Amino acid sequence: MALETGTLFGIKLGPMNQRRLQNFKKNRRGYWSLRIFVLLFGLSLFAEVIANDKPILIIFDEQSYFPIVQALPETAFGGEFKTEADYHDPFVQNLISEKGWMVWPPIQYHYRTVDFDLPSPAPTPPDFEHWLGTDDQARDVMARLIYGMRISIIFGLILTAISAVIGVAAGAIQGYFGGLLDLIAQRFIEIWSGLPSLYILIIISSVLVPSFWTILGILMLFSWVGFVGVVRAEFLKVRNFDYIRSAKALGVSDFVIMYRHILPNAMVATLTFLPFTLTASITQLTSLDFLGLGLPPGSASLGELLAQGKANLQAPWLSATAFVSLAIMLSMLVFIGEAVRDAFDPRKLFNGDRS
């Protein structure tokens, strides 16, 4: 992304979009929040390389092995068991060091790894071995934070994208055709948005085993409603403009008019809404995990880390880690949303620099 040259990921932008990019960059808080957020999310995508209980690379007897992507039995290194090697076992480490060496990740623990050699009962405070301490099940908090942040962001991105597609489509159809269709759809949305989604989730969780896709599907049923209003209002306003009437008179199809002539205007409001919807999606997953209605037990989760902090008041590093990480991540998303709003604000787009 090169804002100075008027390009985005190598794509040449028009004068209007170049101006929008410049306005986005002028909001320094949002611009730097985006860069930091992308950096942190990019690092979390390589969580297996950053935090893992398996070495990244092993050179043994002049052969290369990559344990993070392949399961290797202990017999491959001269051991006795055919099960997968435990690389934290001193016996296995001595076998490898006799004929080779290995490269460990910066954090030598997976989010599921239980450290049985803690100096005191879990949870233990931060030290050089566990940078943010361990939780009440002797698992590394830093590793769980990295994996938990990744799944939270991915969950939020998927939920936001699907909700935006459904909400924009529904709002476009309502606003463009109007009349009885719009009236019936609005009454349905009013009833649908009034349903208690949390209670529905509790009922479904008692029947089905909660999983990533189950929670995503349930929340998606309700989250698309937020996009309908802004898109519907834009279509209701634009559908009676002269150029839309002219297009209809020339025989242009309704789909082409909606997609090519009205949707680009409606997408301005939608894009400014996306970062805030992403924030709400991450918060929803965290809340459900905190209540025990979210991801399966044992999953890396920021909400589960908050619940552990609540259950272990004698270990303040648990709640502090979850709170600070959530506060920073959600604040950055809000700052990004404010910068996007400024970038598409017509007053800032045509009336000079941001004050």
KASUL-V921063 format. One record per helix or strand of 2 or more residues. SS is the DSSP state (@ for helix, = for strand). FROM is the first residue (numbers start at 0). TO is the last residue. Records with the same first field share a line. If there is no record, write none. Layout:
SS->FROM-TO + FROM-TO
This chain:
=->6-7 + 10-11 + 56-59 + 62-64 + 99-102 + 138-139
@->14-25 + 27-44 + 46-49 + 73-76 + 89-98 + 140-176 + 178-192 + 196-206 + 211-222 + 224-237 + 241-248 + 253-290 + 301-310 + 315-342 + 345-349
